[in-house]
Amino acid sequence: MSSTDGGFPDHDPELLERQLESLRRSFYQNIGPDVRRLAELARQYALVSGNEPQPSAAAGFESDIVAIAHRIRGAAAIFGDASISTNAAELERIVGRAITARSHSMDTSVAILRSIDNLIEVLARCQADFA
């Protein structure tokens, strides 16, 4: 292996870009299950979050929402998609704050549901671009 850039083996930038584009395309084409799961979690969360005091029921959905948002945020960041990454990070932040505060007020529930809707909308647009 020869090295021309301070210790890294020679590589073909065009090949690397094609490989990254293939991974990016695969991410967007396969995001459907996460979108459907987020939509289902939103529906279930809306049902339990309005029935106080049942924070433990809402908390179960919240941890699932955070896990999906975190996974999507990380993948979007790798692929340089600031829009998805920002929306997923916002959802993760809002839900994480609710979990930490053990707060399930109507305002918090509305903010969580609105953030899920925003992320789903952005994901659907990007998914359509790669269909």
VOGU-3710 file (C-alpha; in Angstrom, 3 decimals, decimal comma):
1> msstdggfpd> 0,000/0,000/0,000  1,412/3,325/-0,970  0,547/6,508/0,838  0,366/9,991/-0,591  -1,605/11,836/2,097  0,135/11,422/5,421  -0,371/7,750/6,170  -3,614/6,853/4,407  -3,556/4,327/1,591  -4,209/5,595/-1,912
11> hdpellerql> -7,898/5,695/-2,714  -10,163/6,656/-5,544  -12,329/9,627/-4,470  -14,842/8,916/-7,221  -15,214/5,311/-6,071  -15,680/6,432/-2,472  -18,318/8,954/-3,560  -20,186/6,297/-5,547  -20,114/3,958/-2,557  -21,382/6,699/-0,253
21> eslrrsfyqn> -24,128/7,577/-2,732  -25,159/3,921/-2,847  -25,389/3,824/0,950  -27,302/7,124/0,987  -29,780/5,822/-1,589  -30,230/2,611/0,412  -30,879/4,604/3,598  -33,638/6,643/1,958  -35,172/3,691/0,160  -35,301/1,665/3,379
31> igpdvrrlae> -36,507/4,365/5,788  -40,154/3,323/5,295  -40,368/1,016/8,340  -39,055/3,788/10,615  -41,548/6,259/9,144  -44,408/3,810/9,666  -43,211/3,019/13,203  -42,998/6,721/14,071  -46,518/7,270/12,729  -47,812/4,349/14,803
41> larqyalvsg> -45,971/5,566/17,908  -47,472/9,027/17,389  -50,957/7,535/17,183  -50,447/5,452/20,330  -48,741/8,313/22,166  -51,641/10,642/21,353  -54,049/8,145/22,907  -52,163/7,705/26,187  -50,704/11,188/26,608  -54,142/12,756/26,938
51> nepqpsaaag> -55,124/10,349/29,725  -53,271/11,724/32,712  -52,043/10,481/35,030  -50,505/7,673/32,987  -46,936/8,895/32,538  -45,568/5,351/32,596  -47,605/4,431/29,489  -46,428/7,553/27,660  -42,843/6,966/28,806  -42,763/3,587/27,077
61> fesdivaiah> -43,608/5,194/23,766  -41,206/8,048/24,425  -38,195/5,751/24,782  -39,061/4,095/21,446  -39,460/7,506/19,802  -36,069/8,645/21,113  -34,371/5,467/19,851  -35,757/5,888/16,333  -35,010/9,615/16,249  -31,448/8,985/17,428
71> rirgaaaifg> -30,837/6,336/14,774  -32,253/8,544/12,020  -30,294/11,587/13,223  -27,028/9,677/13,155  -27,558/8,214/9,701  -28,680/11,558/8,286  -25,626/13,256/9,748  -23,343/10,679/8,121  -24,982/11,361/4,752  -24,877/15,127/5,220
81> dasistnaae> -28,645/15,618/5,342  -28,964/18,560/7,703  -32,735/18,811/7,351  -33,409/15,273/8,552  -30,669/15,399/11,154  -31,964/18,690/12,583  -35,578/17,491/12,734  -34,597/14,167/14,314  -32,363/15,944/16,847  -35,225/18,275/17,760
91> lerivgrait> -37,560/15,322/18,326  -34,914/13,569/20,379  -34,373/16,731/22,457  -38,076/17,372/23,143  -38,824/13,772/24,092  -35,621/13,442/26,096  -36,534/16,542/28,075  -40,003/15,109/28,778  -38,489/11,825/29,959  -35,990/13,591/32,202
101> arshsmdtsv> -38,597/15,922/33,672  -41,185/13,161/33,835  -43,457/15,804/32,375  -46,402/14,802/30,273  -48,359/18,026/30,046  -50,621/18,661/27,098  -48,129/21,248/25,769  -45,342/18,677/25,905  -47,501/16,075/24,183  -48,438/18,521/21,430
111> ailrsidnli> -44,794/19,492/20,924  -43,777/15,834/20,661  -46,541/15,015/18,184  -45,772/18,106/16,095  -42,079/17,200/16,030  -42,883/13,636/14,916  -45,072/15,025/12,125  -42,280/17,384/11,015  -39,738/14,569/10,882  -42,104/12,262/9,002
121> evlarcqadf> -42,787/15,016/6,463  -39,082/15,641/5,844  -38,376/11,904/5,587  -41,236/11,420/3,115  -39,895/14,208/0,872  -36,391/12,761/0,895  -37,661/9,250/0,366  -39,634/10,431/-2,682  -36,484/12,030/-4,109  -34,719/8,648/-3,992
131> a> -37,629/6,481/-5,110
//
